């Protein structure tokens, strides 16, 4: 069983990531350019060829990722089913690796940074770190 603050952290980070990705998804489908107050190149990232896969916006995939983590965490609180504690860390590895690739693309390929995309990368990294804490705690107890 992970520490309670870890599971609460999963809820918080996944909710923030879901809101961020949902906003980007809505803006994508509205065809709206996304302005950033701190970084001025959000639209270069969100309209680049790397912002969609097979016609599906990456933001939508991100929203589904965060929603899945959020719902799995709620399911864990409800059931205390240990299999959920196996699935969440695996998903966070996927999310973390995807975030690393996307930040690489922003910095070295697109040469522009999107504040909202970086927020998603931070929330994904937070989920990954919390999941690794959970895994190491479970490993240390065995």
N, C-alpha and C positions, 0 to 999 in steps of 0.2 A: 504494500500500500504506500503510495507516494505521500510526501508531506502535503498537508492541506494547502499551504501557500503555493505549491507547485501546480496543483489542479486549479486553484483560483487564478493563478497566472495564465494557465492555458485558456481559461474563459476570457480573461481580460484581453490578452494578446490576440486571440482568434476573433473576438468581437471587434476590436480596433481594425484588424486586417480586413475583416468582412466589410465594415463600413467604408474603408478606404477603397477597396477593390470594387465594391458596389457603385460607389460614386464614379470611378473611372469607367465602369461598364455602362452606366447610364449616359455619361457624357459621350462615350463612343457611339452608342446607338442614336443619340440625338444629333451626332455630327458636330458637336460643339468642340471648339478648341479649348484646351485646358490651360489657363494661365496660372503661373505660380508666382507668389508674392516674393519669394526669396530667390529662387532660381528662375531664370527667364526662358528656359528652353524646354519646358514640359511638353509643348505641342510637338516639338521635333521627335521626342521619344514616343509619345502616345500615337503619333500618326506614321511612325516609321514602319518599314516592311517587317520589322521584328515584333510589332505589337499584336500581330494576329498569327494564328496557326490554322491553316485550312479554313480560313474565314471566321474563325472563332477568336474573339479578343482574349488576349492573355489575362486581362482584368477579370473577365467572366470566369476563367479557369481558377484564378486566384480567389475570387469570391466563393466558388464552390469548395475549394480547398479549406478556406477558413471556416466556412459554414460546417463542413464535415468535422473538423477538429472541435468546433464549438458543440455540435450535437453529440459527438462521442464523449466529450467531457461531461455533459449533462447526463448522458446515459450511464457513465461511470458513477457519478454522484448518486444516481437513482438505484443502480443495481449492484455496485461494487464488484462487477464482473472483471476478473483479472485479465481476460483476453483483450479488453479495451486498452489496458496498459501496455500491451504488446503492439497494438495497431497504431496508436498515437505517435510513439517515437519513430516508427517506420515512416509514417506520413511526414513527420517533421524533417526527416533526412531528405526526402524528396523535395519538400518546399525549400529547404536551405540550399540544396544544390541548384535548384531552379533560380533562386535569388542570386546566388553567386554568378551564374551564367548571365542573368539579365543585367546585373550591375556591371559586369565585364563589358557587355555589349554597349551599355550607356557610355562608359568611360572610354573604351578603346575603339569602338566601331562607329557609333553614332556621334560621339564627341559632344554629348549633351546630357544633362542630368534632369530628371523629373523628381520633384519633391515628393509627390504622391507615390511614385515607384520606389523611391528610397525608403519611404515610410513602410511600405509593404515589405521591403527587404529587412528592415529592422524588426518588424513584428514577426516575420518568419524566422529570423535569427533568434529572437527571444523565445519563440516556441521550441526551437531546436535545443537551445541551452537548457530550458526547463525540462525537456524530455530526456536529455542526457543526465541531468541531475537525478531525475526519477529512476533511470536505468541504473546508474551507479549506486544509488541508495539500495535498490533491490538486489544488485549484485553483492554489495557489501554485507547485506543481511543474511545471505545464504552461505 
